[in-house]
Amino acid sequence: MNDRAKHIIITGASRGFGRDLAVHFAESGTVLHLIARSDMSGLVHELEASGASVRIWQQDLTRTGDLEGLMTDIAETVSIQETGYIGLINNAGMIDPVGPAGKYDHQEYKKNLEINFVAPVLLTHAFIHHFQDWDMARRVVMISSGAASKPYHGWSHYSSTKAGVEMFVQTVSLEQEKQRHPVEIMSFNPGRIGTDMQKIIRETSEEDFPMVHDFISAWEEGKIGDSNVVAGQLVRLMLSGFFPTGQSLSHRDL
Ligand SMILES: NC(=O)c1ccc[n+]([C@@H]2O[C@H](COP(=O)([O-])OP(=O)(O)OC[C@H]3O[C@@H](n4cnc5c(N)ncnc54)[C@H](OP(=O)(O)O)[C@@H]3O)[C@@H](O)[C@H]2O)c1
């Protein structure tokens, strides 16, 4: 790594794991591009106090027709001469609606597919399109889940979108082997971490999610991971000399 700027693009940066990632990346010489729907002005002050520059891109990621333009707008702010590293973390996600396929409103399932699969894939396509030939580190991380490889009753859309994202990673990594300046890409499962998403899971009915008691017990017994700690581990990996492109890692591997 050199002393040129690092540009880090994080989706779902307003709270939870994405916010913790932004805090760990924040330092002088880093430009953070934060994407979410909520107002992030409080977070901006905190990150700037650590020396980072921050650009907010307020965007609903289910508006998937906007995403190519969003990445183009971000890319226009990145100078090839002044930059040494570009990262994209597709972190935004949603678990709702929880319940067996066929039960809930079609539009709710569609939103889940858009935020968990369509948006990260389209943003990655646009990222590769803009930065393919740039001779510097360009790293993409897809935030996945243990649910990508284990079916849970009530999570058909969540599990299948995460599994889809993991296959996307393997395929893109294979394609990139042929490139002069390959973009590196991996997926990462943070494990159960204490964010709003876990709260939503604990509040689900047993009818929709029979495993709910397991998640409640894990919470009561203090067996839920610390989002801030796991975020720090992932940031260290992303900035290290070794990046396991094409692989699916979990918090247990770090
Ligand atoms: N929590 C866990 O135990 C756990 C376990 C395994 C994997 N994961 C994965 O970790 C990632 C982060 O989850 P988390 O637990 O931090 O979730 P969270 O606390 O619910 O945060 C979700 C983030 O996604 C953003 N988001 C949601 N819908 C959006 C939309 N339509 N447009 C733009 N941004 C949107 C939210 O921002 P706004 O609401 O401001 O838009 C928020 O910043 C997800 O991919 C999740 O699947 C979490």
The ligand as an SDF file (V2000), in Angstrom:
LIG
                    3D

 48 52  0  0  0  0  0  0  0  0999 V2000
  -26.7780   -9.0210   12.2630 N   0  0  0  0  0  0  0  0  0  0  0  0
  -26.4240  -10.2780   12.0740 C   0  0  0  0  0  0  0  0  0  0  0  0
  -26.4710  -11.1030   12.9870 O   0  0  0  0  0  0  0  0  0  0  0  0
  -25.9250  -10.7060   10.7170 C   0  0  0  0  0  0  0  0  0  0  0  0
  -25.5280  -12.0480   10.5520 C   0  0  0  0  0  0  0  0  0  0  0  0
  -25.0500  -12.4690    9.3200 C   0  0  0  0  0  0  0  0  0  0  0  0
  -25.0010  -11.5580    8.2640 C   0  0  0  0  0  0  0  0  0  0  0  0
  -25.4120  -10.2690    8.4580 N   0  0  0  0  0  0  0  0  0  0  0  0
  -25.3130   -9.3500    7.3080 C   0  0  0  0  0  0  0  0  0  0  0  0
  -24.5970   -8.1880    7.7050 O   0  0  0  0  0  0  0  0  0  0  0  0
  -25.0180   -7.0630    6.9180 C   0  0  0  0  0  0  0  0  0  0  0  0
  -25.3150   -5.8870    7.8350 C   0  0  0  0  0  0  0  0  0  0  0  0
  -26.3960   -6.2340    8.6690 O   0  0  0  0  0  0  0  0  0  0  0  0
  -26.7280   -5.4760   10.0330 P   0  0  0  0  0  0  0  0  0  0  0  0
  -26.9390   -6.5450   11.0280 O   0  0  0  0  0  0  0  0  0  0  0  0
  -25.7630   -4.4010   10.2860 O   0  0  0  0  0  0  0  0  0  0  0  0
  -28.1450   -4.8710    9.6360 O   0  0  0  0  0  0  0  0  0  0  0  0
  -28.8960   -3.5680   10.1520 P   0  0  0  0  0  0  0  0  0  0  0  0
  -28.4120   -3.1650   11.4910 O   0  0  0  0  0  0  0  0  0  0  0  0
  -30.3390   -3.8690    9.9670 O   0  0  0  0  0  0  0  0  0  0  0  0
  -28.4340   -2.4390    9.1060 O   0  0  0  0  0  0  0  0  0  0  0  0
  -28.8320   -2.5390    7.7790 C   0  0  0  0  0  0  0  0  0  0  0  0
  -28.2020   -1.4220    6.9630 C   0  0  0  0  0  0  0  0  0  0  0  0
  -28.6580   -1.5690    5.6090 O   0  0  0  0  0  0  0  0  0  0  0  0
  -29.2140   -0.3430    5.1820 C   0  0  0  0  0  0  0  0  0  0  0  0
  -30.3530   -0.5680    4.2930 N   0  0  0  0  0  0  0  0  0  0  0  0
  -31.4210   -1.3620    4.5120 C   0  0  0  0  0  0  0  0  0  0  0  0
  -32.2990   -1.2450    3.5120 N   0  0  0  0  0  0  0  0  0  0  0  0
  -31.7660   -0.3390    2.6430 C   0  0  0  0  0  0  0  0  0  0  0  0
  -32.2100    0.2140    1.4110 C   0  0  0  0  0  0  0  0  0  0  0  0
  -33.3940   -0.1180    0.8750 N   0  0  0  0  0  0  0  0  0  0  0  0
  -31.4180    1.1200    0.7960 N   0  0  0  0  0  0  0  0  0  0  0  0
  -30.2360    1.4890    1.3320 C   0  0  0  0  0  0  0  0  0  0  0  0
  -29.7510    0.9860    2.4890 N   0  0  0  0  0  0  0  0  0  0  0  0
  -30.5360    0.0920    3.1390 C   0  0  0  0  0  0  0  0  0  0  0  0
  -29.6730    0.3650    6.4480 C   0  0  0  0  0  0  0  0  0  0  0  0
  -29.6620    1.7680    6.2350 O   0  0  0  0  0  0  0  0  0  0  0  0
  -30.9800    2.7020    6.1290 P   0  0  0  0  0  0  0  0  0  0  0  0
  -32.0630    2.0550    6.9070 O   0  0  0  0  0  0  0  0  0  0  0  0
  -30.4800    4.0040    6.6590 O   0  0  0  0  0  0  0  0  0  0  0  0
  -31.2500    2.7670    4.6550 O   0  0  0  0  0  0  0  0  0  0  0  0
  -28.5960   -0.0400    7.4360 C   0  0  0  0  0  0  0  0  0  0  0  0
  -27.4940    0.8460    7.3550 O   0  0  0  0  0  0  0  0  0  0  0  0
  -26.2230   -7.5450    6.1170 C   0  0  0  0  0  0  0  0  0  0  0  0
  -25.8420   -7.8650    4.7960 O   0  0  0  0  0  0  0  0  0  0  0  0
  -26.6490   -8.8090    6.8380 C   0  0  0  0  0  0  0  0  0  0  0  0
  -27.3300   -9.7140    5.9870 O   0  0  0  0  0  0  0  0  0  0  0  0
  -25.8640   -9.8160    9.6530 C   0  0  0  0  0  0  0  0  0  0  0  0
  1  2  1  0
  2  3  2  0
  2  4  1  0
  4  5  1  0
  4 48  2  0
  5  6  2  0
  6  7  1  0
  7  8  2  0
  8  9  1  0
  8 48  1  0
  9 10  1  0
  9 46  1  0
 10 11  1  0
 11 12  1  0
 11 44  1  0
 12 13  1  0
 13 14  1  0
 14 15  2  0
 14 16  1  0
 14 17  1  0
 17 18  1  0
 18 19  2  0
 18 20  1  0
 18 21  1  0
 21 22  1  0
 22 23  1  0
 23 24  1  0
 23 42  1  0
 24 25  1  0
 25 26  1  0
 25 36  1  0
 26 27  1  0
 26 35  1  0
 27 28  2  0
 28 29  1  0
 29 30  1  0
 29 35  2  0
 30 31  1  0
 30 32  2  0
 32 33  1  0
 33 34  2  0
 34 35  1  0
 36 37  1  0
 36 42  1  0
 37 38  1  0
 38 39  2  0
 38 40  1  0
 38 41  1  0
 42 43  1  0
 44 45  1  0
 44 46  1  0
 46 47  1  0
M  CHG  2   8   1  16  -1
M  END
$$$$
